[in-house]
Amino acid sequence: MFLSDISIRRPVFATMMMVTLVVLGIVAYKRLSLDEYPDVTYPVIIVQTSYPGTSPEVMERQISRPSGGVATSGTATAALLSGSDEPG
């Protein structure tokens, strides 16, 4: 009850202490360096393959899925974009 006793007996003193704490907190926040918030970029891999004369289903099953598994093995990849379509 120490804080409540001071706040009742000396309200101006208690208010000034709270304002001081808020100001010190703002100053400390502004002094934080940018090293505390590093720029994080996640690797993205895009694999493009071409196999003329095959259907998109065969291309996906035989080329895209196996190469995607090899491309993402052993890395912390955020996204792997792959698509199969028929040219023309």
JOJOQUI-V74966 format. One record per helix or strand of 3 or more residues. SS is the DSSP state (h for helix, s for strand). FROM is the first residue (numbers start at 1). TO is the last residue. If there is no record, write none. Layout:
# JOJOQUI-V74966
ss & from & to
SS & FROM & TO
SS & FROM & TO
This chain:
# JOJOQUI-V74966
ss & from & to
h & 2 & 9
h & 11 & 30
h & 34 & 36
s & 44 & 46
h & 56 & 72
s & 79 & 81
